[in-house]
Amino acid sequence: MRTVTLEIASRETINRRLLRAFDNEAQGTFISFESPELLFKVISGKRWDLLKLMMGAEPMTIREAARRMERDVKAVHTDVQVLLKAGILQKTDKGLIVFPFDAMRVNFLLKAA
C-alpha cells in the first residue's frame, strides 16, 4: 500500500529527513506545509473529497472526476490546478490526473502559543 503523509514541518525537519535519505535511510513519502493555515488553504473540503475519490483509483480526466463528484467541471479544474501545484496530484504522460497513493495520513501538532 502506497501511503503519503501530509504534514506541517519546519525547514530544519525537512533538511534532516533529506540528509537521512542521502544515508539510504527510508523516509516514506511526505508532502510538507509551513503552517496549518496553508495546509487548510490548499486542501479545502471539496479538495478532500476529490482526493478521497481519486485515492487508489486509475488516472482519469478532470471531466470524469467532476462527473463522479457531481460537480461543475470548471470548479473541479480549479481544484485540480491547486493540487497539482502543491504536488499532491500528478499528471500522466497522457494528461490524465492521478493521486498515486492508496492511503493518506495527516500529521501535525497544534500547541498553545
N, C-alpha and C positions, 0 to 999 in steps of 0.2 A: 504494500500500500504506500503510495507516494503522499507524504504529508508536508504541508508548508506551514510555517509559523509566522504569523503577523505579530510584530512586537513593537514596543516603544523602547528605543535603545539610544544610548549616547554614542558619540563618535568613538570614544575610548572602547566601549563594549564591542563595537563593530570591528575596530582595529585589532583587538585581542583575538576575536574569532578568526579574522583573516590570518593573523600570524600562526595560530594553531593549525589552520588549514594548510599553510605552507609547510608545516611539520608533518603533513599527511595524517592529521587527526580529523576524523569525520565530524562535520559540524551540523549536518542536516541542511534543510532549505529554509531560509529566513527572508522575509521582506520587512524592513525596519522603517519606522517612522520616528520623527523627532519628538512628537508630542501626541497625547491622546486626541487633542483637538484636530490635528492633521489627519490622524487615522480616521476619525469620525467624519471629517470633511470629505475624504477620498471615498470612504465606504459608507454611503448613506443607506437607508432602509431598502430602497429599491435595488441598489447595487448588491446588498447582501443577498437579496432574493435572486438576482442574476447569477451570483457566484454559486448559490445552492443549486440552481438549475443546471449549471454547467459542470459542477463537480462530478468527476468521473465519467462525463459524457464525451461523445465523439465531437471533433471540431464541427462547428456549424456557422451558418451565415447570421448576420445581425438580424435579418428579416425572420429567420427561423426562431431565433431566441425571442424576438418580440412576439411572434405568433404563439409560442409556448407559454409566454408570460401574460398573454392577452394585453399587451401594451403597445403604444404607438412606436413605430419603427424609428422615428426621429429621436424620441426620448431615449430609447434603448441605445441608439447610435451614440448619443452624447455620453451616456453612462459607460459604454464600451471604450470610448476615446479616453476618458479619465482613467479607467482601469488599465488600459494599455500603457498610458504614460507613466503610471505608477509601477509598472512591471508586474502587475497581478495577472492580467490576461496576456495572452500571446497570440500572434497571428501566424498561421501556417504559410507555407510557400504558395498555396492556392488562394490565400487571402481570407481563409476561414478563421474564426476566433476560437480559442480553446483555453480552458482553465486546466492545466495539465496535472492536476492533483486529485486524489481521491478523498482527502481529508484536509481540514484547515483548523489550526489551533490559533487562538488569540491569547497573547501573553503580555500582561503589563500590570504594574502595581501602582495604585494611587495612594499617596501619603498626604498627611496633613502638612500644610505649608509651614 
